Amino acid sequence: MPTLTSQKRPRGFAAMDPQKQRAISAEGGRAAHQSGNAHEFNSEEARAAGALSHAHRQRRAAESQAQAQSPSREEAVQTSPGSS
């Protein structure tokens, strides 16, 4: 039975030279385009994706701003009535 080591070594694709990985990946991309399976964004799709990303950033900014303005749980406990 093989013993487990504390560090795993990369195998397969992960163990290859980065240039060889890139070459294999590029072949896959070219094959996908030739077979018609690759998707290319048109300007409408790209605009919609960008709008979604923008909305996500706005929501995250609003959430972090709300957290910064609300008192922390510890502050709320210290200032609650009857905690003296």
mmCIF file of the N, C-alpha and C atoms, coordinates in Angstrom:
data_MODEL
# 
_entry.id   MODEL 
# 
loop_
_atom_site.group_PDB 
_atom_site.id 
_atom_site.type_symbol 
_atom_site.label_atom_id 
_atom_site.label_alt_id 
_atom_site.label_comp_id 
_atom_site.label_asym_id 
_atom_site.label_entity_id 
_atom_site.label_seq_id 
_atom_site.pdbx_PDB_ins_code 
_atom_site.Cartn_x 
_atom_site.Cartn_y 
_atom_site.Cartn_z 
_atom_site.occupancy 
_atom_site.B_iso_or_equiv 
_atom_site.pdbx_formal_charge 
_atom_site.auth_seq_id 
_atom_site.auth_comp_id 
_atom_site.auth_asym_id 
_atom_site.auth_atom_id 
_atom_site.pdbx_PDB_model_num 
ATOM 1   N N  . MET A 1 1  ? 0.846   -1.177 0.000   1.00 0.00 ? 1  MET A N  1 
ATOM 2   C CA . MET A 1 1  ? 0.000   0.000  0.000   1.00 0.00 ? 1  MET A CA 1 
ATOM 3   C C  . MET A 1 1  ? 0.892   1.242  0.000   1.00 0.00 ? 1  MET A C  1 
ATOM 4   N N  . PRO A 1 2  ? 0.639   2.202  -0.918  1.00 0.00 ? 2  PRO A N  1 
ATOM 5   C CA . PRO A 1 2  ? 1.484   3.402  -0.961  1.00 0.00 ? 2  PRO A CA 1 
ATOM 6   C C  . PRO A 1 2  ? 1.220   4.298  0.247   1.00 0.00 ? 2  PRO A C  1 
ATOM 7   N N  . THR A 1 3  ? 2.273   4.950  0.714   1.00 0.00 ? 3  THR A N  1 
ATOM 8   C CA . THR A 1 3  ? 2.125   5.857  1.846   1.00 0.00 ? 3  THR A CA 1 
ATOM 9   C C  . THR A 1 3  ? 1.781   7.249  1.336   1.00 0.00 ? 3  THR A C  1 
ATOM 10  N N  . LEU A 1 4  ? 1.009   7.966  2.116   1.00 0.00 ? 4  LEU A N  1 
ATOM 11  C CA . LEU A 1 4  ? 0.635   9.323  1.752   1.00 0.00 ? 4  LEU A CA 1 
ATOM 12  C C  . LEU A 1 4  ? 1.723   10.285 2.198   1.00 0.00 ? 4  LEU A C  1 
ATOM 13  N N  . THR A 1 5  ? 2.087   11.198 1.341   1.00 0.00 ? 5  THR A N  1 
ATOM 14  C CA . THR A 1 5  ? 3.075   12.204 1.705   1.00 0.00 ? 5  THR A CA 1 
ATOM 15  C C  . THR A 1 5  ? 2.354   13.493 2.044   1.00 0.00 ? 5  THR A C  1 
ATOM 16  N N  . SER A 1 6  ? 3.021   14.381 2.733   1.00 0.00 ? 6  SER A N  1 
ATOM 17  C CA . SER A 1 6  ? 2.389   15.627 3.136   1.00 0.00 ? 6  SER A CA 1 
ATOM 18  C C  . SER A 1 6  ? 2.215   16.585 1.951   1.00 0.00 ? 6  SER A C  1 
ATOM 19  N N  . GLN A 1 7  ? 3.034   16.464 0.927   1.00 0.00 ? 7  GLN A N  1 
ATOM 20  C CA . GLN A 1 7  ? 2.922   17.342 -0.230  1.00 0.00 ? 7  GLN A CA 1 
ATOM 21  C C  . GLN A 1 7  ? 2.576   16.518 -1.459  1.00 0.00 ? 7  GLN A C  1 
ATOM 22  N N  . LYS A 1 8  ? 1.556   16.989 -2.183  1.00 0.00 ? 8  LYS A N  1 
ATOM 23  C CA . LYS A 1 8  ? 1.186   16.308 -3.412  1.00 0.00 ? 8  LYS A CA 1 
ATOM 24  C C  . LYS A 1 8  ? 1.997   16.898 -4.558  1.00 0.00 ? 8  LYS A C  1 
ATOM 25  N N  . ARG A 1 9  ? 2.388   16.045 -5.473  1.00 0.00 ? 9  ARG A N  1 
ATOM 26  C CA . ARG A 1 9  ? 3.096   16.503 -6.663  1.00 0.00 ? 9  ARG A CA 1 
ATOM 27  C C  . ARG A 1 9  ? 2.102   16.576 -7.802  1.00 0.00 ? 9  ARG A C  1 
ATOM 28  N N  . PRO A 1 10 ? 2.212   17.601 -8.650  1.00 0.00 ? 10 PRO A N  1 
ATOM 29  C CA . PRO A 1 10 ? 1.288   17.706 -9.781  1.00 0.00 ? 10 PRO A CA 1 
ATOM 30  C C  . PRO A 1 10 ? 1.454   16.523 -10.734 1.00 0.00 ? 10 PRO A C  1 
ATOM 31  N N  . ARG A 1 11 ? 0.339   16.113 -11.313 1.00 0.00 ? 11 ARG A N  1 
ATOM 32  C CA . ARG A 1 11 ? 0.372   15.008 -12.264 1.00 0.00 ? 11 ARG A CA 1 
ATOM 33  C C  . ARG A 1 11 ? -0.318  15.451 -13.546 1.00 0.00 ? 11 ARG A C  1 
ATOM 34  N N  . GLY A 1 12 ? -0.069  14.726 -14.595 1.00 0.00 ? 12 GLY A N  1 
ATOM 35  C CA . GLY A 1 12 ? -0.759  14.973 -15.859 1.00 0.00 ? 12 GLY A CA 1 
ATOM 36  C C  . GLY A 1 12 ? -0.509  16.363 -16.413 1.00 0.00 ? 12 GLY A C  1 
ATOM 37  N N  . PHE A 1 13 ? -1.610  17.008 -16.799 1.00 0.00 ? 13 PHE A N  1 
ATOM 38  C CA . PHE A 1 13 ? -1.536  18.331 -17.435 1.00 0.00 ? 13 PHE A CA 1 
ATOM 39  C C  . PHE A 1 13 ? -0.845  19.341 -16.525 1.00 0.00 ? 13 PHE A C  1 
ATOM 40  N N  . ALA A 1 14 ? -1.118  19.285 -15.231 1.00 0.00 ? 14 ALA A N  1 
ATOM 41  C CA . ALA A 1 14 ? -0.543  20.246 -14.284 1.00 0.00 ? 14 ALA A CA 1 
ATOM 42  C C  . ALA A 1 14 ? 0.970   20.112 -14.170 1.00 0.00 ? 14 ALA A C  1 
ATOM 43  N N  . ALA A 1 15 ? 1.512   18.928 -14.468 1.00 0.00 ? 15 ALA A N  1 
ATOM 44  C CA . ALA A 1 15 ? 2.947   18.710 -14.341 1.00 0.00 ? 15 ALA A CA 1 
ATOM 45  C C  . ALA A 1 15 ? 3.701   19.109 -15.605 1.00 0.00 ? 15 ALA A C  1 
ATOM 46  N N  . MET A 1 16 ? 2.977   19.427 -16.669 1.00 0.00 ? 16 MET A N  1 
ATOM 47  C CA . MET A 1 16 ? 3.632   19.769 -17.947 1.00 0.00 ? 16 MET A CA 1 
ATOM 48  C C  . MET A 1 16 ? 4.261   21.148 -17.905 1.00 0.00 ? 16 MET A C  1 
ATOM 49  N N  . ASP A 1 17 ? 5.180   21.345 -18.793 1.00 0.00 ? 17 ASP A N  1 
ATOM 50  C CA . ASP A 1 17 ? 5.791   22.653 -19.007 1.00 0.00 ? 17 ASP A CA 1 
ATOM 51  C C  . ASP A 1 17 ? 4.690   23.640 -19.405 1.00 0.00 ? 17 ASP A C  1 
ATOM 52  N N  . PRO A 1 18 ? 4.675   24.861 -18.857 1.00 0.00 ? 18 PRO A N  1 
ATOM 53  C CA . PRO A 1 18 ? 3.626   25.833 -19.180 1.00 0.00 ? 18 PRO A CA 1 
ATOM 54  C C  . PRO A 1 18 ? 3.484   26.106 -20.685 1.00 0.00 ? 18 PRO A C  1 
ATOM 55  N N  . GLN A 1 19 ? 4.587   26.094 -21.416 1.00 0.00 ? 19 GLN A N  1 
ATOM 56  C CA . GLN A 1 19 ? 4.496   26.325 -22.867 1.00 0.00 ? 19 GLN A CA 1 
ATOM 57  C C  . GLN A 1 19 ? 3.772   25.172 -23.560 1.00 0.00 ? 19 GLN A C  1 
ATOM 58  N N  . LYS A 1 20 ? 4.010   23.957 -23.089 1.00 0.00 ? 20 LYS A N  1 
ATOM 59  C CA . LYS A 1 20 ? 3.335   22.805 -23.672 1.00 0.00 ? 20 LYS A CA 1 
ATOM 60  C C  . LYS A 1 20 ? 1.840   22.846 -23.325 1.00 0.00 ? 20 LYS A C  1 
ATOM 61  N N  . GLN A 1 21 ? 1.503   23.249 -22.109 1.00 0.00 ? 21 GLN A N  1 
ATOM 62  C CA . GLN A 1 21 ? 0.100   23.401 -21.725 1.00 0.00 ? 21 GLN A CA 1 
ATOM 63  C C  . GLN A 1 21 ? -0.592  24.409 -22.642 1.00 0.00 ? 21 GLN A C  1 
ATOM 64  N N  . ARG A 1 22 ? 0.069   25.534 -22.883 1.00 0.00 ? 22 ARG A N  1 
ATOM 65  C CA . ARG A 1 22 ? -0.493  26.591 -23.726 1.00 0.00 ? 22 ARG A CA 1 
ATOM 66  C C  . ARG A 1 22 ? -0.716  26.096 -25.144 1.00 0.00 ? 22 ARG A C  1 
ATOM 67  N N  . ALA A 1 23 ? 0.238   25.320 -25.660 1.00 0.00 ? 23 ALA A N  1 
ATOM 68  C CA . ALA A 1 23 ? 0.110   24.804 -27.021 1.00 0.00 ? 23 ALA A CA 1 
ATOM 69  C C  . ALA A 1 23 ? -1.067  23.832 -27.130 1.00 0.00 ? 23 ALA A C  1 
ATOM 70  N N  . ILE A 1 24 ? -1.219  22.962 -26.152 1.00 0.00 ? 24 ILE A N  1 
ATOM 71  C CA . ILE A 1 24 ? -2.341  22.014 -26.163 1.00 0.00 ? 24 ILE A CA 1 
ATOM 72  C C  . ILE A 1 24 ? -3.664  22.757 -26.052 1.00 0.00 ? 24 ILE A C  1 
ATOM 73  N N  . SER A 1 25 ? -3.736  23.751 -25.176 1.00 0.00 ? 25 SER A N  1 
ATOM 74  C CA . SER A 1 25 ? -4.962  24.528 -25.010 1.00 0.00 ? 25 SER A CA 1 
ATOM 75  C C  . SER A 1 25 ? -5.319  25.279 -26.285 1.00 0.00 ? 25 SER A C  1 
ATOM 76  N N  . ALA A 1 26 ? -4.320  25.832 -26.937 1.00 0.00 ? 26 ALA A N  1 
ATOM 77  C CA . ALA A 1 26 ? -4.562  26.568 -28.177 1.00 0.00 ? 26 ALA A CA 1 
ATOM 78  C C  . ALA A 1 26 ? -5.129  25.647 -29.255 1.00 0.00 ? 26 ALA A C  1 
ATOM 79  N N  . GLU A 1 27 ? -4.625  24.404 -29.310 1.00 0.00 ? 27 GLU A N  1 
ATOM 80  C CA . GLU A 1 27 ? -5.157  23.443 -30.273 1.00 0.00 ? 27 GLU A CA 1 
ATOM 81  C C  . GLU A 1 27 ? -6.640  23.193 -30.023 1.00 0.00 ? 27 GLU A C  1 
ATOM 82  N N  . GLY A 1 28 ? -7.013  23.086 -28.747 1.00 0.00 ? 28 GLY A N  1 
ATOM 83  C CA . GLY A 1 28 ? -8.417  22.876 -28.404 1.00 0.00 ? 28 GLY A CA 1 
ATOM 84  C C  . GLY A 1 28 ? -9.280  24.054 -28.814 1.00 0.00 ? 28 GLY A C  1 
ATOM 85  N N  . GLY A 1 29 ? -8.772  25.243 -28.611 1.00 0.00 ? 29 GLY A N  1 
ATOM 86  C CA . GLY A 1 29 ? -9.515  26.442 -29.004 1.00 0.00 ? 29 GLY A CA 1 
ATOM 87  C C  . GLY A 1 29 ? -9.708  26.525 -30.504 1.00 0.00 ? 29 GLY A C  1 
ATOM 88  N N  . ARG A 1 30 ? -8.660  26.221 -31.248 1.00 0.00 ? 30 ARG A N  1 
ATOM 89  C CA . ARG A 1 30 ? -8.776  26.241 -32.715 1.00 0.00 ? 30 ARG A CA 1 
ATOM 90  C C  . ARG A 1 30 ? -9.762  25.184 -33.196 1.00 0.00 ? 30 ARG A C  1 
ATOM 91  N N  . ALA A 1 31 ? -9.714  23.998 -32.589 1.00 0.00 ? 31 ALA A N  1 
ATOM 92  C CA . ALA A 1 31 ? -10.628 22.923 -32.982 1.00 0.00 ? 31 ALA A CA 1 
ATOM 93  C C  . ALA A 1 31 ? -12.080 23.316 -32.699 1.00 0.00 ? 31 ALA A C  1 
ATOM 94  N N  . ALA A 1 32 ? -12.315 23.981 -31.571 1.00 0.00 ? 32 ALA A N  1 
ATOM 95  C CA . ALA A 1 32 ? -13.675 24.399 -31.226 1.00 0.00 ? 32 ALA A CA 1 
ATOM 96  C C  . ALA A 1 32 ? -14.199 25.406 -32.233 1.00 0.00 ? 32 ALA A C  1 
ATOM 97  N N  . HIS A 1 33 ? -13.357 26.323 -32.663 1.00 0.00 ? 33 HIS A N  1 
ATOM 98  C CA . HIS A 1 33 ? -13.784 27.306 -33.659 1.00 0.00 ? 33 HIS A CA 1 
ATOM 99  C C  . HIS A 1 33 ? -14.062 26.638 -34.995 1.00 0.00 ? 33 HIS A C  1 
ATOM 100 N N  . GLN A 1 34 ? -13.210 25.705 -35.398 1.00 0.00 ? 34 GLN A N  1 
ATOM 101 C CA . GLN A 1 34 ? -13.405 25.025 -36.679 1.00 0.00 ? 34 GLN A CA 1 
ATOM 102 C C  . GLN A 1 34 ? -14.679 24.194 -36.684 1.00 0.00 ? 34 GLN A C  1 
ATOM 103 N N  . SER A 1 35 ? -15.020 23.577 -35.563 1.00 0.00 ? 35 SER A N  1 
ATOM 104 C CA . SER A 1 35 ? -16.216 22.738 -35.518 1.00 0.00 ? 35 SER A CA 1 
ATOM 105 C C  . SER A 1 35 ? -17.483 23.548 -35.262 1.00 0.00 ? 35 SER A C  1 
ATOM 106 N N  . GLY A 1 36 ? -17.344 24.840 -34.970 1.00 0.00 ? 36 GLY A N  1 
ATOM 107 C CA . GLY A 1 36 ? -18.509 25.687 -34.736 1.00 0.00 ? 36 GLY A CA 1 
ATOM 108 C C  . GLY A 1 36 ? -19.029 25.632 -33.309 1.00 0.00 ? 36 GLY A C  1 
ATOM 109 N N  . ASN A 1 37 ? -18.288 25.037 -32.399 1.00 0.00 ? 37 ASN A N  1 
ATOM 110 C CA . ASN A 1 37 ? -18.727 24.924 -31.009 1.00 0.00 ? 37 ASN A CA 1 
ATOM 111 C C  . ASN A 1 37 ? -18.259 26.074 -30.127 1.00 0.00 ? 37 ASN A C  1 
ATOM 112 N N  . ALA A 1 38 ? -17.368 26.891 -30.619 1.00 0.00 ? 38 ALA A N  1 
ATOM 113 C CA . ALA A 1 38 ? -16.849 27.996 -29.820 1.00 0.00 ? 38 ALA A CA 1 
ATOM 114 C C  . ALA A 1 38 ? -17.848 29.150 -29.853 1.00 0.00 ? 38 ALA A C  1 
ATOM 115 N N  . HIS A 1 39 ? -17.968 29.845 -28.737 1.00 0.00 ? 39 HIS A N  1 
ATOM 116 C CA . HIS A 1 39 ? -18.897 30.970 -28.661 1.00 0.00 ? 39 HIS A CA 1 
ATOM 117 C C  . HIS A 1 39 ? -18.109 32.268 -28.690 1.00 0.00 ? 39 HIS A C  1 
ATOM 118 N N  . GLU A 1 40 ? -18.528 33.172 -29.537 1.00 0.00 ? 40 GLU A N  1 
ATOM 119 C CA . GLU A 1 40 ? -17.926 34.499 -29.577 1.00 0.00 ? 40 GLU A CA 1 
ATOM 120 C C  . GLU A 1 40 ? -19.015 35.499 -29.238 1.00 0.00 ? 40 GLU A C  1 
ATOM 121 N N  . PHE A 1 41 ? -18.733 36.375 -28.288 1.00 0.00 ? 41 PHE A N  1 
ATOM 122 C CA . PHE A 1 41 ? -19.709 37.381 -27.901 1.00 0.00 ? 41 PHE A CA 1 
ATOM 123 C C  . PHE A 1 41 ? -19.909 38.376 -29.017 1.00 0.00 ? 41 PHE A C  1 
ATOM 124 N N  . ASN A 1 42 ? -21.171 38.721 -29.296 1.00 0.00 ? 42 ASN A N  1 
ATOM 125 C CA . ASN A 1 42 ? -21.424 39.857 -30.170 1.00 0.00 ? 42 ASN A CA 1 
ATOM 126 C C  . ASN A 1 42 ? -21.534 41.086 -29.266 1.00 0.00 ? 42 ASN A C  1 
ATOM 127 N N  . SER A 1 43 ? -21.693 42.258 -29.830 1.00 0.00 ? 43 SER A N  1 
ATOM 128 C CA . SER A 1 43 ? -21.670 43.478 -29.016 1.00 0.00 ? 43 SER A CA 1 
ATOM 129 C C  . SER A 1 43 ? -22.835 43.526 -28.030 1.00 0.00 ? 43 SER A C  1 
ATOM 130 N N  . GLU A 1 44 ? -24.004 43.006 -28.403 1.00 0.00 ? 44 GLU A N  1 
ATOM 131 C CA . GLU A 1 44 ? -25.156 42.997 -27.486 1.00 0.00 ? 44 GLU A CA 1 
ATOM 132 C C  . GLU A 1 44 ? -24.875 42.116 -26.271 1.00 0.00 ? 44 GLU A C  1 
ATOM 133 N N  . GLU A 1 45 ? -24.351 40.916 -26.508 1.00 0.00 ? 45 GLU A N  1 
ATOM 134 C CA . GLU A 1 45 ? -24.058 39.995 -25.413 1.00 0.00 ? 45 GLU A CA 1 
ATOM 135 C C  . GLU A 1 45 ? -22.979 40.564 -24.495 1.00 0.00 ? 45 GLU A C  1 
ATOM 136 N N  . ALA A 1 46 ? -21.984 41.191 -25.092 1.00 0.00 ? 46 ALA A N  1 
ATOM 137 C CA . ALA A 1 46 ? -20.907 41.779 -24.289 1.00 0.00 ? 46 ALA A CA 1 
ATOM 138 C C  . ALA A 1 46 ? -21.447 42.922 -23.440 1.00 0.00 ? 46 ALA A C  1 
ATOM 139 N N  . ARG A 1 47 ? -22.329 43.725 -23.995 1.00 0.00 ? 47 ARG A N  1 
ATOM 140 C CA . ARG A 1 47 ? -22.929 44.836 -23.255 1.00 0.00 ? 47 ARG A CA 1 
ATOM 141 C C  . ARG A 1 47 ? -23.750 44.309 -22.078 1.00 0.00 ? 47 ARG A C  1 
ATOM 142 N N  . ALA A 1 48 ? -24.534 43.248 -22.302 1.00 0.00 ? 48 ALA A N  1 
ATOM 143 C CA . ALA A 1 48 ? -25.353 42.660 -21.239 1.00 0.00 ? 48 ALA A CA 1 
ATOM 144 C C  . ALA A 1 48 ? -24.467 42.088 -20.123 1.00 0.00 ? 48 ALA A C  1 
ATOM 145 N N  . ALA A 1 49 ? -23.392 41.423 -20.499 1.00 0.00 ? 49 ALA A N  1 
ATOM 146 C CA . ALA A 1 49 ? -22.477 40.863 -19.501 1.00 0.00 ? 49 ALA A CA 1 
ATOM 147 C C  . ALA A 1 49 ? -21.819 41.980 -18.698 1.00 0.00 ? 49 ALA A C  1 
ATOM 148 N N  . GLY A 1 50 ? -21.441 43.042 -19.344 1.00 0.00 ? 50 GLY A N  1 
ATOM 149 C CA . GLY A 1 50 ? -20.842 44.185 -18.654 1.00 0.00 ? 50 GLY A CA 1 
ATOM 150 C C  . GLY A 1 50 ? -21.813 44.845 -17.700 1.00 0.00 ? 50 GLY A C  1 
ATOM 151 N N  . ALA A 1 51 ? -23.087 44.925 -18.085 1.00 0.00 ? 51 ALA A N  1 
ATOM 152 C CA . ALA A 1 51 ? -24.102 45.519 -17.216 1.00 0.00 ? 51 ALA A CA 1 
ATOM 153 C C  . ALA A 1 51 ? -24.293 44.661 -15.971 1.00 0.00 ? 51 ALA A C  1 
ATOM 154 N N  . LEU A 1 52 ? -24.278 43.351 -16.132 1.00 0.00 ? 52 LEU A N  1 
ATOM 155 C CA . LEU A 1 52 ? -24.409 42.462 -14.981 1.00 0.00 ? 52 LEU A CA 1 
ATOM 156 C C  . LEU A 1 52 ? -23.234 42.660 -14.037 1.00 0.00 ? 52 LEU A C  1 
ATOM 157 N N  . SER A 1 53 ? -22.046 42.757 -14.581 1.00 0.00 ? 53 SER A N  1 
ATOM 158 C CA . SER A 1 53 ? -20.853 42.948 -13.771 1.00 0.00 ? 53 SER A CA 1 
ATOM 159 C C  . SER A 1 53 ? -20.931 44.278 -13.028 1.00 0.00 ? 53 SER A C  1 
ATOM 160 N N  . HIS A 1 54 ? -21.400 45.310 -13.701 1.00 0.00 ? 54 HIS A N  1 
ATOM 161 C CA . HIS A 1 54 ? -21.515 46.632 -13.091 1.00 0.00 ? 54 HIS A CA 1 
ATOM 162 C C  . HIS A 1 54 ? -22.524 46.585 -11.950 1.00 0.00 ? 54 HIS A C  1 
ATOM 163 N N  . ALA A 1 55 ? -23.653 45.920 -12.154 1.00 0.00 ? 55 ALA A N  1 
ATOM 164 C CA . ALA A 1 55 ? -24.672 45.817 -11.112 1.00 0.00 ? 55 ALA A CA 1 
ATOM 165 C C  . ALA A 1 55 ? -24.119 45.063 -9.907  1.00 0.00 ? 55 ALA A C  1 
ATOM 166 N N  . HIS A 1 56 ? -23.345 44.026 -10.160 1.00 0.00 ? 56 HIS A N  1 
ATOM 167 C CA . HIS A 1 56 ? -22.752 43.247 -9.071  1.00 0.00 ? 56 HIS A CA 1 
ATOM 168 C C  . HIS A 1 56 ? -21.800 44.117 -8.255  1.00 0.00 ? 56 HIS A C  1 
ATOM 169 N N  . ARG A 1 57 ? -20.961 44.893 -8.936  1.00 0.00 ? 57 ARG A N  1 
ATOM 170 C CA . ARG A 1 57 ? -20.017 45.772 -8.230  1.00 0.00 ? 57 ARG A CA 1 
ATOM 171 C C  . ARG A 1 57 ? -20.763 46.809 -7.390  1.00 0.00 ? 57 ARG A C  1 
ATOM 172 N N  . GLN A 1 58 ? -21.842 47.367 -7.942  1.00 0.00 ? 58 GLN A N  1 
ATOM 173 C CA . GLN A 1 58 ? -22.612 48.366 -7.203  1.00 0.00 ? 58 GLN A CA 1 
ATOM 174 C C  . GLN A 1 58 ? -23.231 47.756 -5.950  1.00 0.00 ? 58 GLN A C  1 
ATOM 175 N N  . ARG A 1 59 ? -23.799 46.548 -6.076  1.00 0.00 ? 59 ARG A N  1 
ATOM 176 C CA . ARG A 1 59 ? -24.435 45.893 -4.943  1.00 0.00 ? 59 ARG A CA 1 
ATOM 177 C C  . ARG A 1 59 ? -23.398 45.601 -3.852  1.00 0.00 ? 59 ARG A C  1 
ATOM 178 N N  . ARG A 1 60 ? -22.222 45.097 -4.250  1.00 0.00 ? 60 ARG A N  1 
ATOM 179 C CA . ARG A 1 60 ? -21.177 44.788 -3.267  1.00 0.00 ? 60 ARG A CA 1 
ATOM 180 C C  . ARG A 1 60 ? -20.705 46.060 -2.562  1.00 0.00 ? 60 ARG A C  1 
ATOM 181 N N  . ALA A 1 61 ? -20.580 47.159 -3.296  1.00 0.00 ? 61 ALA A N  1 
ATOM 182 C CA . ALA A 1 61 ? -20.146 48.417 -2.691  1.00 0.00 ? 61 ALA A CA 1 
ATOM 183 C C  . ALA A 1 61 ? -21.187 48.907 -1.693  1.00 0.00 ? 61 ALA A C  1 
ATOM 184 N N  . ALA A 1 62 ? -22.469 48.794 -2.034  1.00 0.00 ? 62 ALA A N  1 
ATOM 185 C CA . ALA A 1 62 ? -23.534 49.227 -1.132  1.00 0.00 ? 62 ALA A CA 1 
ATOM 186 C C  . ALA A 1 62 ? -23.548 48.367 0.127   1.00 0.00 ? 62 ALA A C  1 
ATOM 187 N N  . GLU A 1 63 ? -23.335 47.056 -0.022  1.00 0.00 ? 63 GLU A N  1 
ATOM 188 C CA . GLU A 1 63 ? -23.310 46.165 1.139   1.00 0.00 ? 63 GLU A CA 1 
ATOM 189 C C  . GLU A 1 63 ? -22.147 46.509 2.068   1.00 0.00 ? 63 GLU A C  1 
ATOM 190 N N  . SER A 1 64 ? -20.975 46.750 1.506   1.00 0.00 ? 64 SER A N  1 
ATOM 191 C CA . SER A 1 64 ? -19.818 47.047 2.351   1.00 0.00 ? 64 SER A CA 1 
ATOM 192 C C  . SER A 1 64 ? -19.973 48.406 3.022   1.00 0.00 ? 64 SER A C  1 
ATOM 193 N N  . GLN A 1 65 ? -20.609 49.351 2.331   1.00 0.00 ? 65 GLN A N  1 
ATOM 194 C CA . GLN A 1 65 ? -20.843 50.666 2.924   1.00 0.00 ? 65 GLN A CA 1 
ATOM 195 C C  . GLN A 1 65 ? -21.845 50.556 4.073   1.00 0.00 ? 65 GLN A C  1 
ATOM 196 N N  . ALA A 1 66 ? -22.879 49.735 3.899   1.00 0.00 ? 66 ALA A N  1 
ATOM 197 C CA . ALA A 1 66 ? -23.874 49.546 4.955   1.00 0.00 ? 66 ALA A CA 1 
ATOM 198 C C  . ALA A 1 66 ? -23.239 48.881 6.174   1.00 0.00 ? 66 ALA A C  1 
ATOM 199 N N  . GLN A 1 67 ? -22.348 47.926 5.948   1.00 0.00 ? 67 GLN A N  1 
ATOM 200 C CA . GLN A 1 67 ? -21.667 47.273 7.062   1.00 0.00 ? 67 GLN A CA 1 
ATOM 201 C C  . GLN A 1 67 ? -20.774 48.253 7.806   1.00 0.00 ? 67 GLN A C  1 
ATOM 202 N N  . ALA A 1 68 ? -20.141 49.148 7.087   1.00 0.00 ? 68 ALA A N  1 
ATOM 203 C CA . ALA A 1 68 ? -19.250 50.118 7.707   1.00 0.00 ? 68 ALA A CA 1 
ATOM 204 C C  . ALA A 1 68 ? -20.036 51.115 8.560   1.00 0.00 ? 68 ALA A C  1 
ATOM 205 N N  . GLN A 1 69 ? -21.267 51.420 8.161   1.00 0.00 ? 69 GLN A N  1 
ATOM 206 C CA . GLN A 1 69 ? -22.067 52.402 8.884   1.00 0.00 ? 69 GLN A CA 1 
ATOM 207 C C  . GLN A 1 69 ? -22.805 51.800 10.073  1.00 0.00 ? 69 GLN A C  1 
ATOM 208 N N  . SER A 1 70 ? -23.118 50.521 10.035  1.00 0.00 ? 70 SER A N  1 
ATOM 209 C CA . SER A 1 70 ? -23.853 49.902 11.142  1.00 0.00 ? 70 SER A CA 1 
ATOM 210 C C  . SER A 1 70 ? -22.883 49.572 12.271  1.00 0.00 ? 70 SER A C  1 
ATOM 211 N N  . PRO A 1 71 ? -23.340 49.710 13.537  1.00 0.00 ? 71 PRO A N  1 
ATOM 212 C CA . PRO A 1 71 ? -22.442 49.400 14.656  1.00 0.00 ? 71 PRO A CA 1 
ATOM 213 C C  . PRO A 1 71 ? -22.167 47.907 14.704  1.00 0.00 ? 71 PRO A C  1 
ATOM 214 N N  . SER A 1 72 ? -21.001 47.576 15.167  1.00 0.00 ? 72 SER A N  1 
ATOM 215 C CA . SER A 1 72 ? -20.655 46.158 15.280  1.00 0.00 ? 72 SER A CA 1 
ATOM 216 C C  . SER A 1 72 ? -21.480 45.529 16.390  1.00 0.00 ? 72 SER A C  1 
ATOM 217 N N  . ARG A 1 73 ? -21.515 44.226 16.428  1.00 0.00 ? 73 ARG A N  1 
ATOM 218 C CA . ARG A 1 73 ? -22.287 43.498 17.442  1.00 0.00 ? 73 ARG A CA 1 
ATOM 219 C C  . ARG A 1 73 ? -21.777 43.841 18.847  1.00 0.00 ? 73 ARG A C  1 
ATOM 220 N N  . GLU A 1 74 ? -20.484 43.964 19.015  1.00 0.00 ? 74 GLU A N  1 
ATOM 221 C CA . GLU A 1 74 ? -19.907 44.282 20.315  1.00 0.00 ? 74 GLU A CA 1 
ATOM 222 C C  . GLU A 1 74 ? -20.312 45.676 20.772  1.00 0.00 ? 74 GLU A C  1 
ATOM 223 N N  . GLU A 1 75 ? -20.316 46.653 19.843  1.00 0.00 ? 75 GLU A N  1 
ATOM 224 C CA . GLU A 1 75 ? -20.733 48.008 20.198  1.00 0.00 ? 75 GLU A CA 1 
ATOM 225 C C  . GLU A 1 75 ? -22.199 48.027 20.588  1.00 0.00 ? 75 GLU A C  1 
ATOM 226 N N  . ALA A 1 76 ? -23.025 47.273 19.872  1.00 0.00 ? 76 ALA A N  1 
ATOM 227 C CA . ALA A 1 76 ? -24.452 47.236 20.171  1.00 0.00 ? 76 ALA A CA 1 
ATOM 228 C C  . ALA A 1 76 ? -24.695 46.637 21.544  1.00 0.00 ? 76 ALA A C  1 
ATOM 229 N N  . VAL A 1 77 ? -23.937 45.646 21.945  1.00 0.00 ? 77 VAL A N  1 
ATOM 230 C CA . VAL A 1 77 ? -24.098 45.012 23.258  1.00 0.00 ? 77 VAL A CA 1 
ATOM 231 C C  . VAL A 1 77 ? -23.684 45.987 24.353  1.00 0.00 ? 77 VAL A C  1 
ATOM 232 N N  . GLN A 1 78 ? -22.611 46.719 24.154  1.00 0.00 ? 78 GLN A N  1 
ATOM 233 C CA . GLN A 1 78 ? -22.121 47.651 25.163  1.00 0.00 ? 78 GLN A CA 1 
ATOM 234 C C  . GLN A 1 78 ? -23.062 48.816 25.375  1.00 0.00 ? 78 GLN A C  1 
ATOM 235 N N  . THR A 1 79 ? -23.751 49.258 24.336  1.00 0.00 ? 79 THR A N  1 
ATOM 236 C CA . THR A 1 79 ? -24.614 50.433 24.436  1.00 0.00 ? 79 THR A CA 1 
ATOM 237 C C  . THR A 1 79 ? -26.065 50.084 24.691  1.00 0.00 ? 79 THR A C  1 
ATOM 238 N N  . SER A 1 80 ? -26.395 48.796 24.825  1.00 0.00 ? 80 SER A N  1 
ATOM 239 C CA . SER A 1 80 ? -27.783 48.412 25.056  1.00 0.00 ? 80 SER A CA 1 
ATOM 240 C C  . SER A 1 80 ? -28.179 48.761 26.475  1.00 0.00 ? 80 SER A C  1 
ATOM 241 N N  . PRO A 1 81 ? -29.462 49.117 26.682  1.00 0.00 ? 81 PRO A N  1 
ATOM 242 C CA . PRO A 1 81 ? -29.925 49.480 28.036  1.00 0.00 ? 81 PRO A CA 1 
ATOM 243 C C  . PRO A 1 81 ? -29.792 48.309 28.989  1.00 0.00 ? 81 PRO A C  1 
ATOM 244 N N  . GLY A 1 82 ? -29.437 48.588 30.205  1.00 0.00 ? 82 GLY A N  1 
ATOM 245 C CA . GLY A 1 82 ? -29.322 47.543 31.216  1.00 0.00 ? 82 GLY A CA 1 
ATOM 246 C C  . GLY A 1 82 ? -28.005 46.802 31.186  1.00 0.00 ? 82 GLY A C  1 
ATOM 247 N N  . SER A 1 83 ? -27.056 47.224 30.390  1.00 0.00 ? 83 SER A N  1 
ATOM 248 C CA . SER A 1 83 ? -25.783 46.518 30.320  1.00 0.00 ? 83 SER A CA 1 
ATOM 249 C C  . SER A 1 83 ? -24.758 47.104 31.274  1.00 0.00 ? 83 SER A C  1 
ATOM 250 N N  . SER A 1 84 ? -25.134 48.135 32.081  1.00 0.00 ? 84 SER A N  1 
ATOM 251 C CA . SER A 1 84 ? -24.203 48.767 33.003  1.00 0.00 ? 84 SER A CA 1 
ATOM 252 C C  . SER A 1 84 ? -23.899 47.897 34.179  1.00 0.00 ? 84 SER A C  1 
# 
